[in-house]
């Protein structure tokens, strides 16, 4: 049978096949971390994901001899295009066997779909928003991934370059050694900043409901403020904020969250981390049931060597004023108490000096790099 690329209907059954191909391709790879299948399906369903309020999306699957050999999704984020005055098609959810014919057919299909809707350039891999996966791995293929990052084989970037794609932007990732104590300079800066700006660290988060009700919206509104100027950022709408409050804040480990507020109880800094779920997700293959939830629960509550730093957000007027020191002065003792040996930074733009500087007092190594590529349609 000839090679063919077909649109994927946005139904649970068809999207499950689409997501499952991306997992099956990496079967036996010790560095690949599968996503939760249901979360991925819901991300691609217009009736579930509020990003469809301002985005269009079409998924495609490639088949050869009746077997799936590749997948890709085209995404048009109209809000980002309006903000940037560009007509950009994003591609994401992209996996394929190492075949020029397969890759060419997949990208031809998604480019045609984008061109028919007035787009004139393509960039990716990116998702609907910054809370989706972004950036193709170009360094660190032998490093264990995280729940927040894409993994791909080394032939992926080679295929991108063969097709004429060029670097758009890079993200880097660090693995830090958790110190035996809070660095003295951190402690000194934290105390100065606390007094100078009359800031307060929330000592204890009593419950997930309390977190959602009191600071849930403030957390995501702060993310909007802190990340607004970053590459490709898509501001979260009120509907998206409600969606992410329900999705994320109910599963986080409360003592791995740091909240900094000012004298009016307004959130000015947040640090969210979580015990690594990488091995648990590998063991369950992206499925919560029947037994995947138990492995994830153990990873969250029992001994774990790695903590993932999911995000740090600081109100723009407090940037470079040492608020990060307050966050880590609270979190590092928690990491030590729970026996975390390493912390994963997750992706950060390689030209973001504010983020890079916050790791300067930690022993670290840059162990992964990922890239967004751009090409004309």
N, C-alpha and C positions, 0 to 999 in steps of 0.2 A: 504493500500500500504506500502511496506517496506521502510525503511530508505535508501536513496541513496545520493551520493555526485557526482556532475557532474562538469566538467570544464565549465567555462563561456567564451564564445567567446568575443573577444575584440571589440565588436560593440557597438555603442551608445545605442541601444535598450536594449541589454542584460546587459550591464554595469549599465544602469539606474536601472534595477531590483536589481542588486547586491548592489548598493549604497542605494537604497530605503529601502531595508531590514534593514540596519544598522540604519536608521532613525526611521522606524516604530517600532522597538524593544523598543525604549525609549519614545514612545508616552505618554504624560502626565507627564513625569519626569521633574521637574522644574530645575534640575541641568545640564541636557544634553544640549549641544549646537550643533545643526546640522551643517555639512559643507555645502558649496555651491555645489549642486549636479553636476553642469556642470564642476566645477573645479576638482571634484573627478573623474568624467568620463574621463576628458582629462588627468589626471595623469596616468590613467591605459591604455591609448591608445598609442600604439607604434608610430602612425603617428602624435601625438601631443606632447608627452613628450620626450625631448632630452635625458633624463636619459636612455632611451632604447638603446642609442648608446653603453652603456657598462653594461646594466642590462638585465636579462631575467625575465619574470614575467608570472605567471599563476594564475588566480582567480578560486575559486571553490565555489559552492553553495550546501548546504545540504537541502534535501526535505524529509518531512515525511507526509504521507497521502496526498501528492500533494501540501503541503504548505511549504514555505521556513522556515527553522528553524536554519540556520546558514550560515556563509560565512567566507572565509579566502583567502588570496593571498600569494603565495610563490614568493619571490624575490631573485634573485642571483645578487649581485653587484660585478661584476668581478674585478672592479678597487680596491675596498676595500679589497677583498680577495687577490689580488696581493700585496697590500701594507702590509697586515698583515700575508701573507703566510699561510692563513687558507682556508678551504673549507666550508664556512659558508652559510647556507640558512637562509634568513630572512623571518619571517612571519609578515603580517600586514593586515589591513582592516578586522580585526577579530572580529566577533560578533556571539553570539549563545545563545540559550535558555539554561536553567540550566538542562541539560541532559547529563549524562555520555556517553550514546551511540552516541549522536550527536557530542559531543566534540571529542570523540575518532575517529569517522569516518572522521571528518574534518581534524584532524591532521595526521591521517593515509594517507589521500589523498595527502596532501601537502608534507609530509615526503617522500612518494614514488616518487613524482615528483622530489624532490631535490636529492634523492639518485640516481635516474636514470641519473642525470647530474653530478654525481661525488662528491656531497656534503656529509660531514660526521657529521655535527652538525647543529642545528637550534637555532636561537635567535630571540627575538622579544617581543612585537610588535615594528617593525621598518618599515620605508618606504624605498624609493629609496635613499634618501639623508636626511641630517639633516633638510632640509626645509619642510619635510613631518612630519606627526604625528609620535611620538614615545613614548613608555613607558606606561605600563598598570597601571591604578590607583589602589593604594593599601591603601591610606589614603585620607580622604576628600570627601567621597561619598555624603555628604550633602552640599557641597560647589558648587556654580555656576561655571561652567567651562568657558573657554575662546575660542576664535575662533581658537587658535593655539594648543589646547590640545584635547586628547582623553578623553572620559568618558566611564566608564563601571560599571556594577553592582558589588556588593561585592563578588558574587559567581565566578567571573572570576579568581582572584588569587587563590582561593581555588581549582578550576579545574586545574590550572597550576601545583600546588603542588601535586595534586592527580596523575597527569600524570608523575611526576618525574622531572619536570623542577625546576631549582634552580636559585637563584639570580645571575644576571650578573652585573648589575649596577643600581643605583637609581638616580632619579632626584627629586629635591624638588622645591616647589613654595611658594612664599611669597605674602601676601597682606600687602602693606605699607600704612600708613596714610600720605597723602600729607601734608607737614608742612605749617604753616602760612607764613613762609619766608624761604629763602635759609639758611640752617644752617651756622652759622658764620665760623665754621672750613672749610666748603666747599668753602666759598668765599675766605678765606685766602689762602687755598691751590691752588685754581683756579688761583688767581693772581700771586702767586709764579711760578706755572708751566708755565703760559702763557709767563712770562718774561724770565724765565730760558731757555726755549726751543724755544723761538721765535715763539710761536703758535698763531693762529688766529681763532676766532669763526666766522663762516659765519653768519652775522647778520640777513639776510633775504634771503629766497629762493623765487625768483620772480615768478616762474612758474614751473609746472611739466615738461614741455618740457626742460626748462633750467636745472632742476635737472637731467633729463635723459641724456641730451647731455653732460653736463659738468662733472658730478660726478657719473652717473649711473654705468659705468664699474668699476670705482674706488671703489665704495661701495662694490660690490660683490667680487672684487679682495682682498679688505681688509678683508672681511669675510673669504675668503680662508686662508689668512695669520693668522688671529686671532684664527680660530677654528681648524687649521690643526692638532694639537696634541690632540684634544678632542676625546672621545670614539666614535669609528665607523664613524669618519668623512669621507665623500666622497667629494673630491674637485670638485668644480663646473667648468665645461668646458666652453669654450667661447660660445658654443651654448646654454648651460643652462643659462649662465649669460644674454644673449640676451632675452631668454625666461622669466626669472624672472624680468628683467627690464620692459618688457611689461606687465607682470602680476601684479606686486606690485606697482611700482613707480607711476603709473598713478592714483591710488586711495588713496594714503596716504594724510593725512592732513599735509600741508607743515610746519605749525608752531609747529608741534609736532615732528619735525626732527631736530637734532643737528649735525652739521658738523664741525670738527676741522681740520685745515690744517696747514702745516709748511710753512717756508719762500718761498718754491718753489711751493706752492699751491698744494702740495701732501696731500691727505687725510690720517690723522693719527688716527682719531677717529670718530665714528659715533654712534649716539643713535637714534633709530627709535621707535616711540610709536604711538598709535592710540586710539581714543575714543573707549570704549568697544562696540563691535557689538553683544555681547552675546544675549541680549533680542531681538534685531532686527532679528537675525538669527532664534531664537526660533519662533518668530511670523510668519516668512515667510516659515518656514519648509525647509530651504535650497534652496528655489526657488526665483530667482530674478524677475520673471515675473508671473502674471501681476503687482503685487503690492509690491513685496519684495524689489525692488530697492528703493522705496520711504521710507520705514522704515529704511533701511541702510543709506540712505542720511541724514535722520533726526538724527540718532545716531551719524553720523560723524560731523554734523554741529550745532545741537541744544544742549540744556542742557543735560549733561551726568555726572553721579557721578564717573565713573570709567575710568581710562586710562590704556591700556595694554602696557607694555614695551615689544615690540616685540623682539628687540635685541640691544645689545651693543657690539661693536667691536673696539678694540684698537690695533694698530700696535704693534707687539711683543716687539720691542725695547723700547716702551713707557709703557709697563706693570708696574704696581706698582709705577708709577711716578706721579700719580695724574691727569691724563688726564680725568678720569671719573668725577672728580670734575668740570672740565670745562663744560662737557656735561650737568650735572645736574644744574649747576649754570645758564645755559641758559634755560633749560626746566622747572624747578620748577616754576619760575614766570609765564610761560605760563599756567601751570596746575592750579595755583592759580587764574589767570585771568578768566579761563573758568569754574571754579567751580568744578574741579575734587576733590573728597574727598579721594579716594583710588587709588592706583596703583598696578597692578598685575605684578609680576615679570616674569610669565611664566616659563617653566621648565629650571632648571640649574643643572648640575651634582653636587651631594652632596659632592663630594671631590674636587670641583673646588674652591680653596681658593680665587683666584683673584676675582671671581664673588661674592662670599659670603661677602668679605670685603667691597664691594662698598655699601652695605646696612647698614653698622654698625651705621651710624648717623641717621637712620630713625626708627621711631616707626613701628614695624612690627610683624607679626605672620606667622609662617610656617603652612600653612593650607592644603596643598596637598603634596602627595608623590606618585611617580610612578616608575615602575620597568621594566627593560628588563630581560627576563628569557632565560636561555640556557639549552639545553639538547642534548645528542648525537642522531644521527639518527639510 
